[in-house]
Amino acid sequence: MTYLLALDQGTSSSRSIIFDERGQLIASAQQEFRQIFPQPGWVEHDATEIWQTQFATCRQVLQNAGLQASNIAALGITNQRETTILWDRKTGQPLANAIVWQDRRTESYCEQLRQQGKAEQIQARTGLILDPYFSATKLKWLLDQIPGARRRADAGELAFGTVDSWLAWQLSAGKLHVTDVSNASRTMLYNIHRGEWDQDLLDWFDIPPSLLPQVLPSSHRFGETSLLGDSIPIAGIAGDQQAALFGQACFTPGMAKNTYGTGCFMLMHTGDNCPVSQNGLISTAACQTDTRPQYALEGSVFIGGAVVQWLRDGLKAIQHSTDVEELAASVPDSGGVVFVPSFTGLGAPYWVPSAKGAILGLSRGSTVGHIARAALESIAFQSTALLQAMTRDAVSPISELRVDGGAAANNLLLQFQANLLGIPVIRPKVTETTALGAAYLAGLGTGIYQSTDECAALWQMDRQFFPTMSRDQAASLMREWEIAVGRIR
């Protein structure tokens, strides 16, 4: 049997998963790590802790599966995107904590760029909306704020990378400074039409080119690691959402998936056509298995499953995240309560960085069950707004939505999602599609799979949720949602 190892480095935990060549999950290991909040709106991770937890899960998953490094045919990396790390090329030590994708500290600088008329030019080159979410302004902040960093960067002593680059560097003992197109396209420094770092953008953000990793296709023999024993090829790298699109076998234009993780991320494959959204979505590079560029439309919800974590840790309404479905099901509906969980601003399609979270429509009869239900429904409302924006951009009609991520196990949520969308919502048998996508990319990069058709044939459905609500009722609920969003904008 052939085995593939996927490193799935997420926002709140590091995981390693072993799949067999049929795409079946053999074993997994997971470790959470600290979330650091130095001040309101700032979110950081310890990059060393990211690596240590990721490597610990690599060793643990081999032990759990009863396998050795020699049994692993290839390794794929998938990662939280946009999170920005700056390190010393000689020592491999980070100069500061990683600045996480959720971090909003560079909003005032983004506003300056908007005032200078740079937003449209940035979007035209990168497909991205000018926002603190992406890596460029985070990297500039680090270079400006860390004493001596800019001088050292100019001297070629420092390396920048998103988490994939950091892991590849560590796995290869500093031999590899690489990324793939999907991660590069999230930095706001990469021209997705020309497929290269954009010199004008580097000049605008004052980023020395020597900091940047080499950009390669997502499925590619990048190098190898010997840290686990025998040498293992590193043959797949992709940002988590593009990896999930790949793991869901969405290989043709019009196929779409939604991942319910810390945030929610809906991507629709658009093939070799790179559409420009008129409705608050972003264009991004999809996974590339050869030299031909592939694109996707994407909408990002900043707070998805994280609202359930807030119910658990902030409100203390539940003991475990999995308890939310039972609590939400204790009431027939939200009782008029609408929860807008914009704890870190509103993402697509609204883009209101300054928005704060709000619970609206409370009455004397409201219970914690109504709030829990409204919290779950908020995930579906935000995702529906994304799909409606995609439909208005009208690249391709969307006939079904494939779903994954932790909250995709929640039947109540998926049924409400299907009701709002009016199309079937399909959960696959393997919901670890992000890691599976990384494994498929590594398998393609080492010849275990000959084509994406082989990967598509392995995809299996677990359950399909069909809409049971009238379109009028769904439209009425969406109007209530949009009114609530309007109140907090």
SEKELUM-477400 format. One record per residue (C-alpha): residue in three letters; x, y, z. Coordinates in steps of 0.02 Angstrom, whole numbers, padded with zeros to 5 digits, always signed. Example, Ala and Ser with C-alpha at 12.3 -4.5 7.8 and 13.67 -1.06 7.14 Angstrom:
<domars>
ALA+00615-00225+00390/SER+00684-00053+00357/
</domars>
This chain:
<domars>
MET+00000+00000+00000/THR+00060+00177-00041/TYR+00043+00311+00093/LEU+00041+00501+00083/LEU+00074+00619+00228/ALA-00018+00786+00234/LEU+00036+00926+00350/ASP-00116+01035+00385/GLN-00056+01190+00477/GLY-00211+01287+00530/THR-00252+01445+00626/SER-00283+01361+00793/SER-00196+01193+00776/SER-00065+01094+00681/ARG-00117+00925+00612/SER-00038+00784+00517/ILE-00142+00656+00423/ILE-00091+00498+00331/PHE-00197+00443+00182/ASP-00181+00288+00076/GLU-00178+00299-00114/ARG-00369+00278-00120/GLY-00389+00439-00021/GLN-00442+00349+00138/LEU-00389+00424+00304/ILE-00273+00305+00397/ALA-00219+00405+00550/SER-00212+00584+00613/ALA-00130+00684+00752/GLN-00168+00861+00811/GLN-00097+00990+00931/GLU-00171+01160+00972/PHE-00056+01308+00999/ARG-00069+01479+01080/GLN-00168+01623+01008/ILE-00081+01786+01056/PHE-00181+01949+01067/PRO-00057+02089+01114/GLN-00191+02224+01095/PRO-00366+02241+01018/GLY-00366+02195+00834/TRP-00193+02114+00842/VAL-00176+01925+00820/GLU-00007+01836+00827/HIS+00068+01662+00832/ASP+00238+01604+00891/ALA+00315+01539+00728/THR+00430+01422+00824/GLU+00279+01348+00911/ILE+00194+01324+00742/TRP+00343+01222+00683/GLN+00364+01124+00846/THR+00180+01074+00854/GLN+00178+01030+00668/PHE+00334+00921+00681/ALA+00270+00838+00840/THR+00110+00787+00749/CYS+00214+00716+00605/ARG+00303+00599+00724/GLN+00142+00559+00817/VAL+00041+00515+00661/LEU+00176+00393+00602/GLN+00169+00311+00773/ASN-00022+00309+00771/ALA-00021+00225+00599/GLY+00117+00104+00645/LEU+00221+00166+00497/GLN+00399+00225+00466/ALA+00458+00370+00357/SER+00510+00238+00229/ASN+00325+00194+00206/ILE+00280+00372+00155/ALA+00288+00401-00034/ALA+00268+00590-00026/LEU+00226+00736+00087/GLY+00108+00881+00052/ILE+00091+01045+00148/THR-00066+01148+00167/ASN-00076+01300+00278/GLN-00167+01449+00351/ARG-00139+01582+00219/GLU-00079+01764+00228/THR-00001+01738+00401/THR+00168+01825+00388/ILE+00336+01766+00456/LEU+00505+01852+00445/TRP+00660+01754+00493/ASP+00850+01756+00493/ARG+00922+01656+00347/LYS+01077+01605+00446/THR+00999+01551+00612/GLY+00822+01510+00553/GLN+00756+01610+00700/PRO+00598+01718+00678/LEU+00627+01904+00711/ALA+00455+01923+00790/ASN+00291+01832+00813/ALA+00198+01786+00653/ILE+00063+01913+00610/VAL-00096+01811+00580/TRP-00216+01835+00435/GLN-00350+01897+00557/ASP-00239+02040+00618/ARG-00303+02218+00582/ARG-00155+02325+00639/THR-00118+02392+00464/GLU-00293+02459+00428/SER-00239+02643+00440/TYR-00099+02610+00314/CYS-00223+02523+00197/GLU-00334+02677+00210/GLN-00187+02788+00160/LEU-00161+02680+00006/ARG-00347+02692-00036/GLN-00337+02881-00023/GLN-00187+02877-00142/GLY-00294+02784-00270/LYS-00192+02623-00260/ALA-00337+02503-00223/GLU-00392+02479-00404/GLN-00215+02455-00467/ILE-00180+02327-00331/GLN-00339+02231-00372/ALA-00301+02235-00559/ARG-00132+02152-00530/THR-00167+02035-00384/GLY-00355+02001-00391/LEU-00363+02054-00208/ILE-00459+02190-00119/LEU-00344+02308-00024/ASP-00361+02249+00156/PRO-00251+02212+00309/TYR-00300+02028+00284/PHE-00162+02000+00155/SER+00025+01984+00187/ALA+00102+02139+00104/THR+00055+02268+00235/LYS+00099+02147+00376/LEU+00272+02121+00303/LYS+00298+02308+00282/TRP+00245+02334+00464/LEU+00375+02206+00524/LEU+00514+02287+00420/ASP+00467+02460+00484/GLN+00444+02414+00668/ILE+00583+02288+00707/PRO+00746+02382+00741/GLY+00872+02348+00603/ALA+00755+02235+00502/ARG+00748+02344+00347/ARG+00938+02363+00341/ARG+00959+02174+00362/ALA+00826+02139+00230/ASP+00917+02251+00106/ALA+01077+02156+00144/GLY+00992+01990+00101/GLU+01004+01921+00278/LEU+00816+01892+00304/ALA+00682+01782+00228/PHE+00494+01811+00217/GLY+00367+01676+00198/THR+00189+01625+00230/VAL+00172+01469+00339/ASP+00202+01348+00195/SER+00372+01427+00160/TRP+00416+01423+00345/LEU+00374+01237+00357/ALA+00468+01193+00196/TRP+00620+01289+00262/GLN+00615+01194+00427/LEU+00582+01024+00348/SER+00729+01046+00229/ALA+00846+01115+00364/GLY+00853+01283+00276/LYS+00883+01217+00098/LEU+00711+01266+00028/HIS+00643+01443+00019/VAL+00490+01408-00087/THR+00303+01436-00101/ASP+00169+01389-00226/VAL+00057+01497-00335/SER-00094+01481-00220/ASN-00001+01551-00069/ALA+00095+01682-00171/SER-00071+01747-00237/ARG-00123+01791-00058/THR+00025+01905-00020/MET-00037+02057-00121/LEU+00138+02059-00200/TYR+00109+01929-00338/ASN+00040+01970-00510/ILE-00082+01827-00543/HIS-00097+01869-00728/ARG+00090+01868-00764/GLY+00130+01734-00634/GLU+00272+01827-00549/TRP+00316+01942-00405/ASP+00263+02117-00460/GLN+00405+02244-00454/ASP+00287+02394-00444/LEU+00199+02318-00293/LEU+00367+02281-00211/ASP+00413+02464-00238/TRP+00248+02530-00169/PHE+00263+02423-00011/ASP+00451+02447+00000/ILE+00488+02260+00000/PRO+00663+02201-00053/PRO+00646+02058-00182/SER+00784+01960-00091/LEU+00658+01922+00048/LEU+00541+01825-00065/PRO+00527+01636-00091/GLN+00534+01552-00262/VAL+00358+01523-00332/LEU+00321+01351-00407/PRO+00166+01251-00457/SER+00065+01176-00313/SER+00105+00999-00370/HIS+00294+00995-00391/ARG+00444+00903-00320/PHE+00504+01048-00212/GLY+00637+00950-00118/GLU+00641+00824+00023/THR+00648+00805+00210/SER+00751+00680+00310/LEU+00696+00740+00482/LEU+00577+00592+00508/GLY+00706+00460+00461/ASP+00713+00406+00279/SER+00703+00543+00147/ILE+00525+00594+00098/PRO+00490+00701-00057/ILE+00399+00865-00022/ALA+00289+00866-00177/GLY+00134+00968-00140/ILE+00105+01143-00067/ALA-00058+01241-00067/GLY-00148+01368+00039/ASP-00284+01284+00142/GLN-00434+01345+00043/GLN-00363+01304-00127/ALA-00310+01135-00058/ALA-00488+01104+00001/LEU-00555+01150-00173/PHE-00432+01021-00242/GLY-00477+00891-00110/GLN-00662+00914-00154/ALA-00617+00870-00335/CYS-00681+01039-00395/PHE-00572+01037-00550/THR-00690+01114-00679/PRO-00765+01289-00696/GLY-00925+01315-00595/MET-00885+01186-00461/ALA-00888+01265-00288/LYS-00847+01219-00108/ASN-00869+01302+00061/THR-00754+01264+00207/TYR-00827+01295+00380/GLY-00671+01322+00485/THR-00618+01466+00599/GLY-00682+01573+00456/CYS-00787+01519+00306/PHE-00710+01512+00135/MET-00809+01486-00023/LEU-00714+01455-00184/MET-00779+01426-00359/HIS-00661+01357-00491/THR-00653+01466-00646/GLY-00524+01369-00748/ASP-00399+01472-00846/ASN-00516+01622-00843/CYS-00471+01750-00708/PRO-00633+01847-00679/VAL-00637+02016-00593/SER-00777+02021-00465/GLN-00897+02168-00465/ASN-00974+02107-00301/GLY-00840+02111-00167/LEU-00759+01943-00203/ILE-00576+01914-00243/SER-00490+01824-00385/THR-00356+01702-00331/ALA-00241+01569-00401/ALA-00311+01393-00386/CYS-00195+01243-00368/GLN-00083+01222-00518/THR-00023+01048-00568/ASP+00082+01106-00717/THR+00130+01270-00800/ARG-00050+01315-00848/PRO-00126+01444-00729/GLN-00290+01401-00641/TYR-00403+01526-00553/ALA-00546+01536-00429/LEU-00668+01665-00363/GLU-00664+01672-00174/GLY-00764+01748-00034/SER-00693+01749+00143/VAL-00796+01760+00302/PHE-00680+01806+00445/ILE-00784+01729+00586/GLY-00867+01562+00547/GLY-00836+01419+00669/ALA-00748+01545+00782/VAL-00920+01606+00836/VAL-00947+01434+00915/GLN-00779+01451+01004/TRP-00842+01618+01071/LEU-01001+01536+01135/ARG-00889+01411+01225/ASP-00747+01521+01288/GLY-00823+01696+01295/LEU-01006+01669+01340/LYS-00976+01500+01428/ALA-01140+01442+01350/ILE-01071+01270+01305/GLN-00933+01160+01372/HIS-00876+01086+01205/SER-00894+01155+01029/THR-00990+00999+00978/ASP-01126+01042+01107/VAL-01188+01187+01001/GLU-01301+01084+00887/GLU-01400+01012+01033/LEU-01418+01184+01114/ALA-01472+01265+00949/ALA-01596+01123+00917/SER-01678+01155+01087/VAL-01777+01296+01004/PRO-01875+01286+00840/ASP-01795+01444+00769/SER-01693+01594+00826/GLY-01847+01684+00894/GLY-01804+01841+00795/VAL-01626+01848+00862/VAL-01494+01891+00730/PHE-01310+01871+00774/VAL-01182+01965+00666/PRO-01014+01895+00727/SER-00900+02028+00652/PHE-00773+02017+00793/THR-00629+02056+00673/GLY-00724+02163+00546/LEU-00835+02103+00404/GLY-00754+02012+00258/ALA-00829+01975+00087/PRO-00939+02034+00011/TYR-00955+02183+00131/TRP-00773+02228+00176/VAL-00803+02335+00331/PRO-00640+02321+00430/SER-00706+02426+00576/ALA-00867+02326+00605/LYS-00896+02256+00779/GLY-01001+02104+00824/ALA-01183+02123+00877/ILE-01331+02019+00936/LEU-01494+02100+00879/GLY-01678+02064+00908/LEU-01665+02009+01090/SER-01826+02004+01193/ARG-01874+01946+01369/GLY-01912+01777+01293/SER-01739+01756+01217/THR-01635+01614+01288/VAL-01458+01554+01266/GLY-01533+01425+01146/HIS-01594+01565+01032/ILE-01422+01647+01036/ALA-01338+01480+00995/ARG-01460+01453+00851/ALA-01430+01630+00787/ALA-01242+01600+00800/LEU-01253+01443+00691/GLU-01370+01530+00570/SER-01247+01675+00555/ILE-01123+01555+00475/ALA-01252+01506+00344/PHE-01310+01686+00314/GLN-01133+01746+00281/SER-01099+01599+00165/THR-01261+01632+00070/ALA-01209+01814+00043/LEU-01049+01747-00035/LEU-01138+01628-00153/GLN-01261+01764-00205/ALA-01113+01877-00247/MET-01037+01736-00351/THR-01202+01713-00442/ARG-01209+01900-00480/ASP-01033+01890-00551/ALA-01108+01753-00660/VAL-00950+01664-00710/SER-01038+01495-00710/PRO-01201+01435-00635/ILE-01180+01342-00470/SER-01291+01188-00457/GLU-01225+01116-00294/LEU-01109+01163-00151/ARG-00982+01040-00082/VAL-00942+01072+00101/ASP-00805+01027+00225/GLY-00719+01088+00382/GLY-00758+01058+00565/ALA-00933+01135+00566/ALA-00984+01031+00413/ALA-01020+00891+00537/ASN-01167+00998+00600/ASN-01324+00935+00513/LEU-01432+01079+00576/LEU-01312+01205+00500/LEU-01302+01116+00332/GLN-01491+01097+00318/PHE-01514+01283+00354/GLN-01378+01319+00226/ALA-01468+01219+00091/ASN-01632+01307+00137/LEU-01556+01479+00113/LEU-01461+01435-00047/GLY-01598+01337-00134/ILE-01472+01210-00202/PRO-01410+01042-00134/VAL-01270+01050-00004/ILE-01159+00895-00012/ARG-01045+00830+00124/PRO-00911+00705+00068/LYS-00863+00546+00161/VAL-00690+00618+00192/THR-00718+00792+00265/GLU-00531+00821+00291/THR-00527+00889+00114/THR-00393+01020+00149/ALA-00267+00886+00199/LEU-00331+00770+00063/GLY-00299+00905-00067/ALA-00118+00921-00006/ALA-00101+00731-00015/TYR-00171+00726-00193/LEU-00051+00864-00247/ALA+00096+00768-00172/GLY+00035+00608-00257/LEU+00024+00694-00426/GLY+00195+00771-00398/THR+00274+00599-00374/GLY+00176+00502-00506/ILE+00064+00405-00387/TYR-00082+00483-00480/GLN-00068+00515-00666/SER-00207+00645-00679/THR-00338+00742-00583/ASP-00468+00623-00658/GLU-00397+00486-00546/CYS-00419+00599-00393/ALA-00597+00646-00445/ALA-00644+00462-00457/LEU-00596+00439-00273/TRP-00718+00573-00209/GLN-00869+00498-00118/MET-01028+00577-00049/ASP-01080+00553+00132/ARG-01244+00649+00136/GLN-01342+00772+00030/PHE-01450+00909+00106/PHE-01593+00970-00004/PRO-01684+01136+00022/THR-01852+01117+00112/MET-01892+01303+00135/SER-01991+01409+00013/ARG-01888+01534-00087/ASP-01997+01675-00018/GLN-01958+01626+00162/ALA-01772+01610+00123/ALA-01773+01782+00040/SER-01863+01856+00191/LEU-01732+01785+00311/MET-01591+01853+00202/ARG-01673+02026+00204/GLU-01675+02021+00395/TRP-01491+01972+00393/GLU-01444+02115+00275/ILE-01540+02239+00386/ALA-01441+02178+00537/VAL-01277+02197+00440/GLY-01331+02372+00389/ARG-01354+02419+00572/ILE-01174+02378+00620/ARG-01086+02444+00464/
</domars>
